[in-house]
Every structure is written in structure tokens, then in C-alpha cells.
Amino acid sequence: MANHKSAIKKNLRDEKKRVINKMNRSKMRNRIKALHKNVSAGNLEEAKTLFPRVLSIIDKTVIKGTIHKKTGSRYKSRLSLLMSKSGVEI
């Protein structure tokens, strides 16, 4: 446990940031899972409308610093490949 006043404050800050990052990452992953579920179920129209929103969420997560820029690019690339393989016009 932290002993100095500044270390105690840093722990509090880090904990708040951890919770925010976890929330942002969870939101992103849930949207990605929803897109995967729609594609695998054959709901291509729903997947087509959901796709831009998922890309937007990934971009926001990158901008907030929760995930690395290249990680976001990798997610977007894989989702684009999934959409094109399923026959959905992007």
C-alpha cells in the first residue's frame, strides 16, 4: 500500500482510469461480438448497419488511449475481411 500522499493520490487516479478503460474496452468488445453474431446468424442487413458503428467505437477507443492504434487497425481490418467474405457490400 502507498505511504506518501502523492502515491495515494496516484493510486486513486489509476483506479479511476482503470475503471474507465475497462468500460470502454467492454463496450467495444460487446459491439464486435454483436457484429460477429449477426454475420454468423445471416442477418446481413443488420450487420451492414452495425458495421460503421462498430468502426466508430473502435476509433473512439483508440483516441481515448484505451487500446493501441495498431490494435484498433487490426480489429477494423479483420472486421472488414469478415464483412467482405460474408458478401456484404461495405
C-alpha positions as CSV (number, residue, x, y, z in Angstrom):
1,M,0.0,0.0,0.0
2,A,1.1,3.5,-0.7
3,N,2.6,5.6,2.1
4,H,3.1,9.0,0.6
5,K,0.3,11.4,-0.1
6,S,1.3,11.7,-3.7
7,A,1.4,7.9,-4.1
8,I,-2.1,7.6,-2.5
9,K,-3.4,10.2,-5.0
10,K,-1.8,8.3,-7.9
11,N,-3.4,5.1,-6.8
12,L,-6.8,6.8,-6.7
13,R,-6.2,8.3,-10.2
14,D,-5.0,5.0,-11.6
15,E,-8.1,3.1,-10.2
16,K,-10.5,5.6,-11.8
17,K,-8.7,5.4,-15.1
18,R,-8.7,1.6,-14.9
19,V,-12.4,1.5,-14.5
20,I,-12.9,3.9,-17.4
21,N,-10.6,1.9,-19.7
22,K,-12.4,-1.3,-18.7
23,M,-15.8,0.3,-19.5
24,N,-14.6,1.5,-22.9
25,R,-12.9,-1.9,-23.8
26,S,-16.0,-3.7,-22.7
27,K,-18.3,-1.5,-24.9
28,M,-16.1,-2.1,-27.9
29,R,-15.9,-5.8,-27.4
30,N,-19.6,-6.2,-27.0
31,R,-20.3,-4.3,-30.2
32,I,-17.7,-6.5,-32.0
33,K,-19.4,-9.6,-30.6
34,A,-22.8,-8.3,-31.8
35,L,-21.5,-7.8,-35.3
36,H,-20.0,-11.4,-35.3
37,K,-23.3,-12.8,-34.1
38,N,-25.3,-11.0,-36.8
39,V,-22.9,-12.2,-39.5
40,S,-22.9,-15.8,-38.3
41,A,-26.7,-15.8,-38.0
42,G,-27.1,-14.5,-41.5
43,N,-28.6,-11.1,-40.5
44,L,-26.6,-9.3,-43.2
45,E,-28.7,-6.2,-43.3
46,E,-28.4,-5.7,-39.6
47,A,-24.7,-6.4,-39.8
48,K,-24.4,-3.8,-42.6
49,T,-26.0,-1.1,-40.4
50,L,-24.0,-2.1,-37.4
51,F,-20.6,-2.2,-39.1
52,P,-20.0,1.7,-39.3
53,R,-21.0,2.0,-35.6
54,V,-18.5,-0.7,-34.6
55,L,-15.7,1.0,-36.6
56,S,-16.6,4.3,-34.9
57,I,-16.5,2.7,-31.4
58,I,-13.1,1.2,-32.2
59,D,-11.8,4.6,-33.4
60,K,-13.1,6.3,-30.2
61,T,-11.4,3.6,-28.0
62,V,-8.1,4.3,-29.8
63,I,-8.5,8.1,-29.4
64,K,-9.2,7.7,-25.7
65,G,-6.0,5.7,-25.4
66,T,-7.6,2.5,-24.1
67,I,-6.1,0.4,-26.9
68,H,-3.1,1.0,-29.2
69,K,-3.6,2.5,-32.7
70,K,-2.3,-0.6,-34.4
71,T,-4.6,-2.9,-32.3
72,G,-7.6,-0.8,-33.5
73,S,-6.4,-1.1,-37.1
74,R,-6.1,-4.8,-36.7
75,Y,-9.7,-5.1,-35.3
76,K,-11.0,-3.0,-38.2
77,S,-9.1,-4.9,-40.8
78,R,-10.4,-8.3,-39.5
79,L,-14.0,-7.0,-39.3
80,S,-13.7,-5.6,-42.9
81,L,-12.5,-9.0,-44.1
82,L,-15.3,-10.8,-42.3
83,M,-17.9,-8.5,-43.9
84,S,-16.4,-8.9,-47.4
85,K,-16.2,-12.7,-47.0
86,S,-19.9,-12.8,-45.9
87,G,-20.8,-11.0,-49.1
88,V,-21.9,-7.7,-47.6
89,E,-21.1,-4.5,-49.6
90,I,-19.2,-2.2,-47.4
